């Protein structure tokens, strides 16, 4: 499959590049027999990660090492084989992995170098306001900002450049272009704008020291868009809550509490959360997945999943919920007992039953959630 088609198939074409440098990565070949029936989820050189499956057995004991290995090898394999940044894999990787540096060590420099190369390639190009590369600029900026705050502890020139690139892609209404057909991360312009807000707030010292009037106006426009636009669904609301944990004046105290209460209302009896309860099928993006979602056998009682459980816990912790809260502890127990043998957490894709790339963000969110609960 041509490189461009491969990225489009996954849902986000961002940029074809020449990969710079290489880095060592442990092989993940367990369960490779599955590839006879389904293509690997990720594959590049010595890295082979079997297809994600609901039938994959659960681990008897939680392993942070296996989860981290899955995430790192998946991000490296995607960057090397596809040559683009996708929100569902390497974009999600730096969104969460930097914050795990103190516990698991820093992410590979190769991943950061790949992001920096994207900034260089995209700077000065046209079409950022009408193409999915506009989405990529937000994930690039957030990933580099997370690296700065957690790895080097200071703002880098590359992150400053990435943020300026991101704002060059901002639309007139204050948002960023996003596809609407690959939920949840590609569901709406609102969704990617919450990512841009996280990037602005995360880059150490960038916003506080901003002396560019034009950029400040764009930051204000970003905030106004999020404050004045009603999210399409509860997934949009919890994403906005996440951004508000880093930009305090984005929500009022009343709004913040309402979003926290909304999140708790979705918790399942087993302590987890299900992404499928956070929007009606018609409210995911442009609604093009509604018929498929309604046909799922567990539609009326969807199971808890790694993506939503991890995301809910990490946001609730960032919003000030105590780790000793029994509801948080129930969620920690769910995460600890639902990791799969490969290190992943299972979440069925909202889009199709091919690659289930959402298991990648599931694993990143779950691992970061456990770290925020001192449960690694």
NORUR-V171056 format. One record per backbone hydrogen bond with DSSP energy under -1.0 kcal/mol. CO is the residue of the C=O (numbers start at 0). NH is the residue of the N-H. E is the energy in kcal/mol with one decimal. If there is no record, write none. Layout:
# NORUR-V171056
<<CO;NH;E> <CO;NH;E>>
This chain:
# NORUR-V171056
<<1;5;-2.4> <2;6;-1.9> <3;7;-2.2> <4;8;-2.8> <5;9;-1.4> <6;11;-1.8> <28;31;-1.6> <30;33;-2.0> <31;34;-1.7> <32;35;-1.8> <33;36;-1.8> <33;37;-2.3> <41;48;-3.2> <43;46;-2.6> <46;43;-2.5> <48;40;-2.0> <48;41;-1.4> <52;55;-1.3> <56;340;-2.2> <62;66;-1.5> <63;67;-2.5> <64;68;-2.5> <65;69;-2.4> <66;70;-2.2> <67;71;-2.9> <68;72;-2.6> <69;73;-2.3> <70;74;-2.5> <71;75;-2.4> <72;76;-2.8> <73;77;-2.4> <74;78;-2.2> <75;79;-2.4> <76;80;-2.7> <77;81;-2.7> <85;90;-2.7> <88;92;-2.3> <89;93;-1.6> <91;95;-1.3> <92;96;-3.3> <96;99;-1.4> <97;100;-1.9> <99;102;-1.1> <99;103;-3.2> <100;104;-2.3> <107;110;-1.1> <107;111;-1.0> <108;112;-2.8> <109;113;-2.1> <110;114;-1.9> <111;115;-2.8> <112;116;-2.2> <113;117;-1.5> <114;118;-1.8> <115;119;-2.0> <116;120;-2.5> <117;121;-2.7> <118;122;-2.0> <121;124;-2.4> <126;129;-1.4> <130;133;-2.2> <131;135;-1.6> <132;136;-1.6> <134;138;-1.5> <135;139;-2.7> <136;140;-2.1> <137;141;-2.4> <138;142;-2.5> <139;143;-2.4> <140;144;-2.2> <141;145;-2.6> <142;146;-1.7> <143;147;-2.3> <144;148;-2.4> <145;149;-1.8> <146;150;-2.9> <146;151;-1.3> <147;152;-1.6> <155;159;-2.0> <156;160;-2.3> <157;161;-2.2> <158;162;-2.5> <159;163;-2.0> <160;164;-2.4> <161;165;-2.5> <162;166;-2.2> <163;167;-1.2> <165;168;-1.3> <170;173;-1.9> <174;170;-3.5> <179;285;-1.9> <181;185;-1.7> <185;181;-2.0> <187;191;-1.3> <188;192;-1.6> <189;193;-1.5> <191;195;-2.0> <192;196;-2.1> <193;197;-1.9> <194;198;-2.1> <195;199;-2.3> <196;200;-2.1> <197;201;-1.9> <198;202;-1.9> <202;205;-1.5> <204;208;-1.8> <206;209;-1.0> <211;215;-2.5> <212;216;-2.1> <213;217;-1.5> <214;218;-2.4> <215;219;-2.5> <216;220;-2.0> <217;221;-2.2> <218;222;-2.3> <219;223;-2.6> <220;224;-2.3> <221;225;-2.0> <222;226;-2.3> <223;227;-2.1> <224;228;-1.5> <232;236;-1.5> <233;237;-2.4> <234;238;-1.7> <235;239;-2.0> <236;240;-2.2> <237;241;-1.9> <238;242;-1.9> <239;243;-2.3> <240;244;-1.2> <242;245;-1.5> <242;246;-1.5> <246;249;-2.3> <251;255;-2.8> <252;256;-2.3> <253;257;-2.1> <254;258;-2.3> <255;259;-2.1> <256;260;-2.8> <257;261;-2.3> <258;262;-2.1> <259;263;-2.3> <260;264;-2.1> <262;265;-1.1> <263;266;-1.8> <267;270;-1.9> <271;267;-3.6> <272;304;-3.0> <273;276;-1.6> <274;277;-1.5> <277;234;-1.4> <279;282;-2.1> <280;283;-1.1> <283;286;-2.4> <286;289;-1.5> <288;292;-2.5> <289;293;-2.6> <290;294;-1.0> <292;295;-1.2> <295;298;-1.9> <304;308;-1.9> <305;309;-2.4> <306;310;-2.2> <307;311;-2.6> <308;312;-2.2> <309;313;-2.4> <310;314;-2.1> <311;315;-2.6> <312;316;-2.5> <313;317;-2.0> <314;318;-2.0> <315;320;-2.6> <316;319;-1.5> <321;324;-1.5> <324;328;-2.3> <325;329;-2.0> <326;330;-1.6> <327;331;-2.5> <328;332;-2.2> <329;333;-1.9> <330;334;-2.6> <331;335;-2.7> <332;336;-1.5> <338;58;-3.2> <339;342;-2.0> <343;339;-3.5> <345;305;-1.7> <355;358;-2.2> <356;359;-2.1> <357;361;-2.3> <358;362;-1.7> <359;363;-2.3> <360;364;-3.0> <361;365;-2.3> <362;366;-2.4> <363;367;-2.2> <364;368;-2.6> <365;369;-2.3> <366;370;-2.0> <367;371;-2.4> <369;374;-3.1> <370;373;-1.8>>
